[in-house]
């Protein structure tokens, strides 16, 4: 006898088998597919970012826009000022005729009598010319003798007066040759000028300084002065220095006031050539005026005298040492 399975019972078994298979597959997927490492759950994975630096975009500057100039408001027309009345011409006073003075009669000067000049005493000594002698056959008449002047009167007039010994011109002794030297004469003139200036500067605070002094404020000022003078001297180098080729130059003393103006330039020792000395003085005057004194030097000095020996090299250099 053939039995047929009940369709309801077969469907229930199939469903249970299918559910079991699905549950088993789900568990396997969860077991192997999902990580179950406790470190992963405790510390999640860090995210990494890649940073790339790109060059900045250069923005072109905007074109220069000219500002729109607003037209200035036109000024309101002002009423024209009323014309001033012209001043009435003042009548000029008529010049009164000045009476001309009558010319006075000019009296002619009477001629002065000319005194007659007396004959000189020398004419008394002159002998009269002899008269012509007339010769005859029988006798000869000799000319009468001329009277001679008296010895006492003639000797008194012709006797020279004695000259007083005190009034006689004395002969000066000849000067030694060294006194005629131009160097000595210039040094004497410099001494006289120094004495005169010393009297004029009795109440002026004066200080002397040389270029070797590099510790005081006045010494620093003198060094700056020498730089300027040297620069001007090389620009105006004298031709006489090239011709002479001297190894020594003049010794100058330059007096400068507190405001930088030049007071004077004196030659303390000549170079032996007057033209070269004048050239050195001219260079100092060309370089003036000089910088004014600094405040700390102005409080101490009113007039600064700088002594500096000069030297002109033939190559065109000036040295103020």
C-alpha positions in Angstrom: 0.0 0.0 0.0 1.5 3.2 -1.0 1.6 6.1 1.4 2.0 9.6 0.4 3.8 12.0 2.8 1.8 14.6 4.2 2.7 17.8 2.6 2.2 19.9 5.7 4.8 17.8 7.6 7.4 18.1 4.8 7.0 21.9 4.6 7.7 22.3 8.3 10.9 20.2 8.2 12.1 22.1 5.2 11.5 25.4 6.9 13.4 24.3 10.0 16.3 23.1 7.9 16.4 26.4 6.0 16.3 28.5 9.2 19.1 26.4 10.7 21.2 26.9 7.6 20.6 30.6 7.6 21.5 30.9 11.3 24.6 28.9 10.9 25.8 31.0 7.9 25.1 34.2 9.7 27.1 33.1 12.7 30.0 32.0 10.5 29.9 35.4 8.8 30.0 37.2 12.1 32.8 35.1 13.4 35.1 35.4 10.5 34.0 38.7 9.0 33.9 41.0 12.0 37.2 41.4 13.9 37.0 40.6 17.5 40.4 41.9 18.6 39.9 43.8 21.9 42.7 46.3 21.0 40.8 47.3 17.9 37.7 48.0 19.9 39.6 49.8 22.6 41.7 52.1 20.4 40.2 52.8 17.0 42.5 53.2 14.0 43.9 56.7 13.5 43.0 58.6 10.4 45.8 59.8 8.2 45.7 63.0 6.1 48.0 63.9 3.3 48.8 67.6 3.2 50.1 69.2 0.0 51.4 72.8 -0.1 50.4 74.6 -3.2 52.0 77.9 -4.3 50.0 80.9 -3.4 48.0 82.5 -6.1 49.5 85.9 -7.2 46.8 88.4 -7.6 47.6 91.0 -10.2 47.5 94.5 -8.8 44.7 96.5 -9.9 45.5 99.1 -12.6 46.3 102.5 -11.3 43.1 104.4 -11.5 43.5 108.0 -11.8 41.4 109.8 -9.2 38.5 111.6 -10.7 39.2 115.2 -10.0 36.1 117.0 -9.0 36.0 120.4 -10.6 36.5 123.2 -8.2 33.5 125.2 -7.6 33.6 128.4 -9.5 34.1 131.4 -7.2 31.1 133.6 -7.0 31.7 136.9 -8.9 32.4 139.6 -6.5 31.1 143.1 -7.2 33.8 145.3 -8.7 35.0 147.9 -6.2 34.0 151.4 -6.9 36.7 153.4 -8.6 38.4 155.8 -6.2 38.1 159.4 -7.1 41.2 160.8 -8.7 43.1 163.2 -6.5 42.9 166.7 -7.6 46.2 168.0 -8.9 47.9 170.2 -6.4 49.1 173.4 -8.1 52.8 173.7 -8.0 54.1 177.0 -6.6 55.7 179.1 -9.2 59.4 179.6 -8.5 60.2 183.1 -7.5 62.9 184.7 -9.6 66.1 184.9 -7.6 67.8 188.2 -8.0 71.2 187.7 -9.5 74.0 189.3 -7.4 75.7 192.1 -9.2 79.3 191.4 -9.9 81.7 193.3 -7.8 84.5 195.2 -9.5 87.6 193.2 -9.3 90.5 195.3 -8.2 93.7 194.6 -10.0 96.5 193.7 -7.7 99.2 196.2 -7.6 102.5 194.9 -8.8 105.0 194.3 -6.0 108.3 196.1 -6.3 111.0 193.7 -7.3 113.9 194.0 -4.9 117.1 194.6 -6.6 119.6 191.9 -6.1 122.8 193.0 -4.6 126.0 192.0 -6.3 127.7 188.9 -4.9 130.8 189.4 -2.8 132.7 187.4 -5.4 132.3 190.2 -7.9 134.5 192.3 -5.7 137.3 189.9 -6.1 137.1 190.1 -9.9 139.8 192.3 -11.3 138.9 195.0 -13.7 140.1 194.5 -17.3 143.2 196.4 -18.2 142.8 199.4 -20.3 144.1 199.3 -23.8 147.7 200.8 -23.9 148.5 203.2 -26.6 152.0 202.9 -27.8 153.9 205.8 -29.1 157.4 206.2 -30.4 158.6 208.3 -27.5 156.7 207.1 -24.3 154.3 204.3 -23.2 151.6 205.3 -20.7 151.1 202.4 -18.2 147.5 201.7 -17.0 146.8 202.8 -13.5 146.9 200.0 -10.8 143.4 198.6 -9.8 142.6 198.9 -6.2 142.5 195.6 -4.3 139.8 194.9 -1.8 140.6 195.2 1.8 141.8 192.0 3.4 139.6 192.3 6.5 136.2 192.8 4.8 136.7 190.2 2.0 138.0 187.5 4.4 135.0 187.9 6.6 132.5 187.5 3.8 134.2 184.6 2.1 135.2 182.7 5.2 133.0 179.5 5.5 130.9 179.0 8.6 132.0 176.2 10.9 129.7 173.2 10.8 128.5 171.9 14.1 129.8 168.4 14.8 126.4 167.3 16.1 124.6 168.4 12.9 126.9 166.5 10.6 125.3 163.5 8.9 126.6 160.4 10.4 127.4 157.4 8.2 125.5 154.4 9.2 127.4 151.2 9.5 126.6 148.7 6.6 124.1 146.1 7.6 125.4 142.5 7.7 124.3 140.3 4.8 122.1 138.1 7.0 119.8 141.0 7.9 119.0 141.6 4.2 117.6 138.1 3.9 113.8 138.0 3.1 113.3 135.3 5.7 114.6 137.6 8.5 112.5 140.5 7.3 109.3 138.4 7.2 110.0 137.0 10.6 110.4 140.6 12.0 107.1 141.6 10.4 105.4 138.6 11.8 106.6 139.5 15.3 105.3 143.0 15.0 101.9 141.7 13.8 101.8 139.3 16.6 102.5 142.0 19.2 99.7 144.1 17.6 97.2 141.3 17.7 98.2 140.4 21.3 97.2 143.9 22.3 93.9 143.7 20.4 93.0 140.3 21.9 93.5 141.3 25.5 90.0 140.2 26.5 89.5 137.3 24.1 89.9 133.7 25.2 92.6 132.3 22.9 94.2 128.9 22.6 97.1 127.6 20.5 97.0 124.1 19.2 99.1 122.0 16.8 98.1 119.1 14.6 100.1 116.7 16.8 97.5 117.3 19.6 95.0 114.4 19.2 93.7 114.2 22.7 91.8 117.5 23.2 88.7 118.9 21.5 90.8 121.7 19.9 93.2 119.1 18.5 90.3 117.2 16.8 89.0 120.4 15.3 92.5 121.2 14.0 92.8 117.8 12.3 89.4 118.3 10.6 90.7 121.8 9.5 93.8 120.3 8.0 91.8 117.8 6.0 89.8 120.5 4.4 92.8 122.8 3.7 94.7 119.9 2.1 91.8 119.0 -0.2 91.5 122.7 -1.3 95.2 123.0 -1.7 95.5 120.0 -4.0 92.7 121.4 -6.1 94.5 124.8 -6.4 98.1 123.6 -6.4 100.5 126.5 -7.0 102.7 126.4 -10.1 105.6 127.8 -8.2 105.8 124.7 -6.1 106.3 122.5 -9.2 109.0 124.8 -10.5 111.0 125.1 -7.2 110.6 121.5 -5.9 111.3 122.6 -2.3 111.4 120.0 0.4 110.3 122.5 3.1 107.4 124.9 3.2 106.3 127.8 5.4 105.1 127.5 9.0 101.6 129.2 9.2 99.5 130.3 12.1 95.8 130.4 11.3 93.4 132.2 13.6 89.7 131.0 13.4 86.8 132.5 15.3 84.1 130.5 17.1 81.7 130.9 14.2 84.2 129.4 11.8 85.2 132.6 10.1 88.9 133.2 9.3 90.5 136.1 11.3 94.0 136.1 9.9 96.9 134.0 8.5 100.4 134.7 9.6 103.8 133.3 8.5 105.8 132.3 11.5 108.7 130.8 9.4 109.1 131.5 5.7 109.9 128.8 3.1 112.6 131.1 1.6 110.4 132.0 -1.3 107.9 134.8 -0.9 105.7 133.6 -3.8 105.3 130.2 -2.2 104.4 131.8 1.1 101.7 133.9 -0.5 100.3 130.8 -2.2 100.0 129.0 1.1 98.1 131.9 2.6 95.8 132.1 -0.5 94.9 128.4 0.0 93.9 129.0 3.6 91.7 131.9 2.6 90.1 129.9 -0.3 89.1 127.1 2.1 87.3 129.6 4.5 84.8 129.7 6.1 85.3 126.6 8.3 82.8 124.7 10.4 81.8 126.4 13.7 83.3 125.2 17.0 81.4 122.4 18.8 79.6 123.4 22.0 82.2 122.0 24.4 85.0 123.9 22.5 82.9 127.1 22.2 82.5 127.2 26.0 86.3 127.3 26.4 87.7 129.2 23.5 86.7 132.3 21.5 89.7 132.3 19.1 91.7 129.2 18.1 95.2 129.5 16.6 96.4 126.5 14.7 100.2 126.2 13.9 100.9 123.9 11.0 104.1 123.4 8.9 103.3 123.1 5.2 104.9 121.1 2.4 104.2 121.1 -1.3 105.2 117.9 -3.2 106.1 118.3 -6.9 103.6 115.6 -7.7 100.7 117.9 -6.7 100.1 116.9 -3.0 99.8 119.3 -0.1 100.8 118.2 3.4 99.8 120.2 6.5 101.4 118.3 9.4 
